[in-house]
């Protein structure tokens, strides 16, 4: 097994998907290893997956991360060519097709976890395994006698206040401040928050994207066709649901509810994990993912 300090092969490319959209894609690690596709959340560049996490996962996998439409270096054309959120799941399959990957482990965070649920339903033959965290169960699921819908709390009110300002015009300094404060709440209230760590992340994303304008397309996209939670009862793909106990968007028991809806699911907890990926959670998160994929390669 290579050491973390060994040189890591990285390659970048662009992948054509539907409706004239082009996605930025980066691969890391040896192509002969099992593929692992990272699917990021709403309005988030693939750079939201920390380099340190990619490096740890690339010890055992051929890791793929990418920019959704209207994020990062991918096509920004929502105003001219709007699309439903469910189209982003098709984009994930298009990335695998372009890289000639027949089957992959797939990891989704936040909206990425919602998209992974759609992949479990529509493309199980392309998945070696699935990992989901920071995500709620798709709508339309059968009632659960142990965890009622009324037991599922909504987002932290502090986030609702910040989201009310989403898409507002700000200069670079104000935009950076808003993003860091957003990360501060997403981080949760248990692990220390390093403002400079997340400021550095946002500077890299802005340089990567070529703009400080905040993406908002996914907040505006059509949400129809997503109420398919009842279908998850028929999933056969091995699935890991990671409980993020400090998540201010989908706090407990959201993860437990999701895991109970998928018959092949295993639920594990990463202590301190919120809805952000600070350095402190990267090693235990990588360990949980790799333990799961290692059982199902």
N, C-alpha and C positions, 0 to 999 in steps of 0.2 A: 504494500500500500504506500503510495507516495506521501511524503511529508508535506505539511502546509506550506513550508518554505520552498518546495520545489517549484520551478517555473510552471505557470498555468497557461495552457494554450487558450487564447481567446480569439474569436473571429466575429466580425460584424457583417451583416448583409441586409438587404431589403426584400420583403416578400409581398407580392401582389395578392390582394384579396378581393372581395366582391366590390362592385360599384366603383371601380377605379381607385380604390384606396390602397395605400402602400404602407407596410408596417416595418419599423426598424426592429431587427432581431440580433441578439448576441448569443453566441454559444461559448461554453467554457468546459474544458476538460477533454478527455479522450473519447472520440466518436464511437469506439468499440464498446464503451460501457453502457449500461442501461440508461436510456434517455429520461430526463426529468424536466418537465415543463412547469415554469413558474408563472402563475396568472395573477397579476396585481389587481388592486381595487379600483374603484371609480375615480376617474379624472387623475389617475396616477401613472407616471412613467414607470417603465420596468426598472429604472434605477432605484426605485423604492425598495427593491430587494437589496439588502446590504451586500457590498462586495465580500465582506467576511463570511456571510452566509453562503454565497455562491461558491467561495473557495472551499469551505468545509464540505458542501454537498458534492463538489466536483472531485473529491477524493474517490467517490464511488459511483459517480454518475456523469453522463454527458448533459450538462445543465443548459437549458434554454430559457432566456428571459426576453421580453419584448415590450414595446410600447403599444398600448391600445391605440385605436383610431383616436384622433384629436388629443393625443398626449405626445410629449417628447418629440422625436424626429419623425413620427408617423404622419400620415396625411391629416390635415386639419381642414375639414370641409363640411362639417355638420350643417352649417347654415344653408349650404347649397344642396347637400345630399343627406337629409336626416335619415336615421335608421333606428330600429328598436334595440333595446339593450340585448335581447337574445341573439342579435347578429354578432355580438362580440364572442359568443361561444363558438359560432361557426368560424370566426377568425382564428381561434386557437387551433382548430383542426386544420385550417389552411396553412398555419405555420408548420405543423407536423408534416403535412403533405409536401410542402416546399423543401423541407429538410430531409425528405424521404425516410421519415421515422414511422414505422408501422404501428408501434405501440410505445407508450410512455407512461411513467409515473407522472401524475399531475398534482400540483400543489396550488391551492387557491386561497387568497386572503381577502376578506371583506367582500366586495362585489366579485372578486375572483373566485371566492368560495361559492357564490351563487352560480357563477358560470360553470364551475366544476360540477355542481349538482345537475345542471342541464346536460353536461357531457356524460355523466353517469346514466342519464336517461336515454340520450340520443346516440351516443357513440361508445357504448361499453366495450366494443371490440377493439377500440384504440387505446384503452387504458390498462396498464399493468396494475395500478393502484391509484387511489385518490387520497389526498389529505386536504382538510378544510379547517380553517379557523377564522375567527372574527366575522362570522356569517350567521345569518338567521336561516331557519328552515324556509323553503319555498312555500308560498301560500297554497291553500287548498289541501293541506294535509289532513289525514283522519284525526279525530280527537284522540288525545292521550289521557287516560285516566289518572296518570301520575303527575303530569305537568300540563295544566290547563293554559289556554291562551292568556287568561287573565294573570297568570303567574309570570309572564314574560315582560319585563320592564322595557321601557323605551329608552332612547338616547338621553344622556346627561343634558340637563337644561343649558349648561354652559356651551355645549356644542350647538344646540339649536340657536343660541344667540349669535355664535360665530357663523353658522351656515346662513343666517339671514343676510350676512354681508358678502356671501359668495358671489364672485363675479363683479364686484364693484371696482371701479377704476382707482388704482393707487399708484404712486410712484414706487420705484424699486425699494427704497428703504421701508416704506409703509407696507409694501407687499411682503417683504421678508419678515417684518415684525409680525404681521398677521399669520403667516404660515408657521412661524415658530410658536406663537401662542396656541395655534390650532394643535400642533404636535404636543405641546405641554399638556393639554387636556386629554388628547388621545393616549398619551403615555400612561395615564392612570396615576393614582396618588400613592403608590407603594414604592416603586423603584425611583431612585433619584433621577431627575431630569437634567440633562446636559444641554443647555440651550445652544452652545456653540457646535455640538455634534450635529444637531438638526439644522442649524444655520448653514453649516458646511454642506450638508446633504442638499439643501435647497439651492445653494449656489451652484453645485454640480448639475442639478437638474435644469436650472435656468441656462447654464452654459450649454448643456446637451440639447435643450429645446430651442435655444436661440431667442428666447423671450422670457420676460418676467410676467407676462399676462397669465393669470390663473385660468386653467381649463375648466369649463363648466358643461360641456356637451352631454356628459353622461347623466347629469342632473336634469337635463331637459329631454332626454330620449324617452321614447315610448316604452312603457313598462308592461304592456299587454303580453299575453301568452306565457306568463311566468307562474301561474297558479297551478303547479303540477306536483305539489308536495306529496299527494297520495300515491303517485307513481313510484316514489322512492322505496316503497315497501317491496318492490320487485327487483331492487338492485342486487347484483351478484358480485360486483367488483369489490375487492377488499378496500375498506375505507377507514381512514383515521380521522377522527374529529378531535381537535385540540381545544381544550377549554382554556380561555384567557380570562382568569378570574377578575382582572382589573379593567376589562374592556368597557369603555363608557358608551359604546354604541350598541353592542349585543352582549350585555352582561349576563352572568349566570341567572337562570338556568337555560339560556338559549342553546349553548353547545350540547347540553344534556338532552334537550328536546330534539335537536337535530340527530344526535346519535341514536336515540330511541326510534326515530323514523326510518332508519336504514338498517336492515337486518344484518348486514356484514360489518357494521361499524364497531370500532373500538374507541373508547373515550379516554384520553389522557390529559393531564393538566400540566401546563408550564407555569410554575409559580411566578407571580409578578407580572405576567404578560398582560398588556393592555391591547390597544389598537395601533401600536407603533412597534418598531423593531429596533430598540436601542441595543448597544453592544452587549449589555448584560444578559439579554435573552437569546442572543444568537447561538451560543454553544448548546444550551439545553433544547432549543428549537431544532437545531440541526441534528442533534442526537435522536430526538423523537421521530423526525422524518426519516432519517436513515435506518433506524431500527425497523420502522414499518416497511419501507421499500425493500430492505434486505430480506424480509420474510416473504416477499411476493415478487421477486425478480425471476 
